[in-house]
Amino acid sequence: MNKDIDRFKMILTENKRTTKWLAKQLRKKSSNYFEMAY
């Protein structure tokens, strides 16, 4: 039972990291698009 909880917590923290990274990548891309547009 505890192992499952630990695994779940690990997955959650990984997901948070990944979403932060994805948001950063998206922000980079969108700013590039804006620079190209203007």
Buried (B, 14 or more C-beta within 10 A) or exposed (E): EEEEEEEEEEEEEEEEEEEEEEEEEEEEEEEEEEEEEE
